[in-house]
Amino acid sequence: MAAKKRILLADDHAILRSGLRLMLSSQADLEIVGEASTGTETLTQSEMLQPDLILLDLSMPGLGGLDVLPTLRRLAPSSKVLVLTMHDDKHYIQQALQNGASGYVLKKAADTELITAIRAVLMGEIYVHHSMMRFLLEDVLPGRDSNSHADLWESLSDREQEVLRLVALGFTSAEIAEKLTLSAKTIETYRARGMEKLGLRNRAALVRFALSRGLISSD
């Protein structure tokens, strides 16, 4: 039996943490290994526990979630960070992803999509609900040279383009491998090579690129 994925809850509301603990502990493959109510506690617990995933609130006493994200990357480099917040604002989303978060979920949708988001992030994906994709599109700088984008995209092989389209649509490497009848390792190679050619660092950047060029729809 595979080891359970270890999760740290970082939120200043004890009642919310209790509800999250109850919900997540009901999943056979997940376990809560610690809790933090401030940004400082989050850093301390993350360094000590090295959890697989940190469920991070942005609004906490003292250091907020956005403040601790850069330090978390240093103290717990292998831990994934999933932001769980009330802030439905493009600047928060952009800053969170740019500073190392792997996902962004609103508290009002936690009961319906949190488990899905956690599983996606643990599998190495970037999770942002489709209703907030428009914010990522707005992050594409106005006036950027579309011809340059076209040249970059056309420099990819047909298979690299095919794989990156599917990645941008949210498919995992395993799902793409099954769809294209290839190994997951081969898919990862195409993905890494294509991302390098485009100069993109993560899936969030790939989604912005794909939306800006009409390769995928924001609907």
C-alpha positions as CSV (number, residue, x, y, z in Angstrom):
1,M,0.0,0.0,0.0
2,A,1.4,3.4,-1.0
3,A,2.4,5.8,1.8
4,K,-0.1,8.5,2.6
5,K,0.5,12.0,1.3
6,R,1.4,14.3,4.3
7,I,-0.4,17.6,4.5
8,L,0.2,20.7,6.7
9,L,-2.8,23.0,7.3
10,A,-1.8,26.7,7.6
11,D,-4.8,28.9,8.4
12,D,-5.5,31.2,11.4
13,H,-9.1,30.0,11.8
14,A,-9.2,27.0,14.1
15,I,-12.8,26.0,13.1
16,L,-11.8,26.0,9.4
17,R,-8.7,23.9,10.2
18,S,-10.9,21.4,12.1
19,G,-13.3,21.1,9.2
20,L,-10.5,20.6,6.7
21,R,-8.8,18.0,9.0
22,L,-12.1,16.1,9.1
23,M,-12.7,16.2,5.4
24,L,-9.1,15.4,4.3
25,S,-8.6,12.7,6.9
26,S,-11.6,10.8,5.4
27,Q,-9.4,10.2,2.3
28,A,-7.5,7.0,2.5
29,D,-4.4,8.4,0.8
30,L,-4.1,11.7,2.8
31,E,-3.1,12.5,6.3
32,I,-2.8,15.8,8.3
33,V,0.7,15.9,9.9
34,G,0.6,19.4,11.4
35,E,-1.3,22.8,11.7
36,A,-0.1,26.4,11.8
37,S,-2.1,29.5,12.6
38,T,0.5,32.2,11.6
39,G,3.0,32.7,8.9
40,T,5.9,32.2,11.3
41,E,4.4,28.9,12.5
42,T,4.0,27.8,8.9
43,L,7.7,28.3,8.2
44,T,8.7,26.5,11.3
45,Q,6.3,23.5,10.8
46,S,7.2,23.3,7.1
47,E,10.9,23.1,7.8
48,M,10.4,20.5,10.6
49,L,7.8,18.3,8.9
50,Q,8.8,18.6,5.2
51,P,5.1,17.7,4.2
52,D,4.2,16.7,0.7
53,L,1.7,19.6,0.5
54,I,1.1,22.8,2.4
55,L,-2.5,24.1,2.3
56,L,-1.8,27.8,2.7
57,D,-4.1,30.7,3.6
58,L,-3.0,34.1,2.4
59,S,-4.4,36.1,5.3
60,M,-2.7,35.2,8.6
61,P,-1.4,37.3,11.5
62,G,2.0,38.7,11.0
63,L,3.5,37.2,7.9
64,G,0.8,36.4,5.3
65,G,0.8,33.6,2.8
66,L,2.4,35.7,0.1
67,D,5.1,36.7,2.5
68,V,6.1,33.2,3.4
69,L,5.9,31.6,-0.1
70,P,9.5,32.6,-1.2
71,T,10.9,31.3,2.1
72,L,8.9,28.1,1.9
73,R,10.7,27.3,-1.4
74,R,14.0,27.4,0.4
75,L,13.0,25.7,3.7
76,A,10.8,23.0,2.2
77,P,11.8,22.7,-1.5
78,S,10.0,19.4,-2.1
79,S,6.7,20.6,-0.6
80,K,3.9,21.6,-2.9
81,V,1.9,24.6,-1.9
82,L,-1.8,24.9,-2.6
83,V,-3.3,28.3,-1.7
84,L,-6.8,28.2,-0.1
85,T,-8.1,31.7,0.3
86,M,-11.1,34.0,0.2
87,H,-9.3,36.4,-2.2
88,D,-10.8,36.3,-5.7
89,D,-8.4,38.8,-7.2
90,K,-6.0,38.5,-10.1
91,H,-3.1,40.1,-8.3
92,Y,-3.2,37.6,-5.5
93,I,-3.4,34.7,-8.0
94,Q,-0.6,36.0,-10.1
95,Q,1.7,36.7,-7.1
96,A,0.9,33.3,-5.6
97,L,1.8,31.4,-8.7
98,Q,4.9,33.6,-9.5
99,N,6.2,32.9,-5.9
100,G,6.0,29.2,-6.1
101,A,2.4,28.1,-5.4
102,S,1.2,25.2,-7.4
103,G,-2.5,25.9,-7.1
104,Y,-5.2,28.4,-6.1
105,V,-8.6,27.5,-4.7
106,L,-11.2,29.8,-3.2
107,K,-12.6,28.9,0.3
108,K,-16.2,29.2,-1.0
109,A,-15.5,26.3,-3.4
110,A,-13.4,24.2,-1.0
111,D,-16.2,21.6,-0.4
112,T,-16.5,20.9,-4.1
113,E,-13.0,21.2,-5.6
114,L,-10.4,21.0,-2.8
115,I,-9.8,17.2,-3.1
116,T,-9.4,17.5,-6.9
117,A,-7.0,20.4,-6.5
118,I,-4.9,18.6,-3.9
119,R,-4.6,15.5,-6.1
120,A,-3.7,17.6,-9.1
121,V,-1.0,19.5,-7.3
122,L,0.5,16.3,-5.7
123,M,0.8,14.9,-9.2
124,G,2.9,17.9,-10.3
125,E,0.2,19.8,-12.0
126,I,-0.8,23.5,-11.6
127,Y,-4.4,23.9,-10.4
128,V,-6.4,27.0,-11.0
129,H,-10.2,26.8,-11.3
130,H,-11.4,27.6,-14.9
131,S,-13.4,30.6,-13.6
132,M,-10.1,32.3,-12.7
133,M,-8.3,31.5,-16.0
134,R,-9.3,34.9,-17.3
135,F,-7.0,36.4,-14.7
136,L,-4.1,34.4,-16.1
137,L,-4.9,35.6,-19.6
138,E,-4.9,39.2,-18.4
139,D,-1.3,38.6,-17.1
140,V,-0.1,38.4,-20.7
141,L,1.5,41.7,-21.3
142,P,-0.3,44.0,-23.8
143,G,1.7,44.8,-26.9
144,R,3.8,41.6,-26.8
145,D,5.1,40.7,-30.2
146,S,2.7,38.0,-31.5
147,N,5.0,37.2,-34.4
148,S,7.7,36.3,-32.0
149,H,5.2,34.0,-30.2
150,A,4.3,32.4,-33.6
151,D,7.9,31.8,-34.4
152,L,8.5,30.1,-31.1
153,W,5.5,27.9,-31.4
154,E,6.3,26.9,-35.0
155,S,9.8,25.9,-33.9
156,L,8.2,23.0,-31.9
157,S,7.7,19.6,-33.5
158,D,4.2,18.4,-34.1
159,R,4.4,16.0,-31.2
160,E,5.7,18.8,-28.9
161,Q,2.8,21.0,-29.9
162,E,0.4,18.2,-29.3
163,V,1.7,17.4,-25.9
164,L,1.8,21.0,-24.8
165,R,-1.8,21.7,-25.9
166,L,-2.9,18.7,-23.8
167,V,-0.8,19.9,-20.8
168,A,-2.4,23.4,-21.1
169,L,-5.8,21.8,-21.1
170,G,-5.1,20.2,-17.8
171,F,-4.3,16.6,-18.7
172,T,-1.6,14.8,-16.6
173,S,1.4,13.2,-18.2
174,A,-0.1,9.8,-17.5
175,E,-3.3,10.7,-19.2
176,I,-1.5,12.1,-22.2
177,A,0.7,9.0,-22.4
178,E,-2.4,6.8,-22.5
179,K,-4.1,9.1,-25.1
180,L,-1.1,9.1,-27.4
181,T,0.0,5.5,-26.7
182,L,3.4,6.6,-25.5
183,S,5.2,6.2,-22.2
184,A,4.9,8.8,-19.4
185,K,8.6,9.3,-19.6
186,T,8.4,10.1,-23.3
187,I,5.6,12.6,-22.6
188,E,7.7,14.3,-19.9
189,T,10.6,14.6,-22.4
190,Y,8.4,16.3,-25.0
191,R,6.9,18.5,-22.4
192,A,10.3,19.6,-21.0
193,R,11.8,20.2,-24.4
194,G,8.8,22.2,-25.6
195,M,8.7,24.3,-22.5
196,E,12.4,25.0,-22.8
197,K,12.0,26.1,-26.5
198,L,9.1,28.5,-25.5
199,G,11.0,29.8,-22.5
200,L,8.2,28.9,-20.1
201,R,8.8,27.8,-16.5
202,N,5.5,26.2,-15.4
203,R,2.0,25.2,-16.5
204,A,0.6,28.6,-15.5
205,A,2.9,30.3,-17.9
206,L,2.0,27.7,-20.6
207,V,-1.7,28.3,-20.1
208,R,-1.2,32.1,-20.5
209,F,0.8,31.4,-23.7
210,A,-1.8,29.0,-25.1
211,L,-4.7,31.3,-24.3
212,S,-3.0,34.3,-25.8
213,R,-2.4,32.4,-29.1
214,G,-5.9,30.9,-29.2
215,L,-4.5,27.3,-28.8
216,I,-7.0,26.7,-26.1
217,S,-10.3,28.4,-25.0
218,S,-10.9,30.0,-21.6
219,D,-14.5,28.7,-21.5
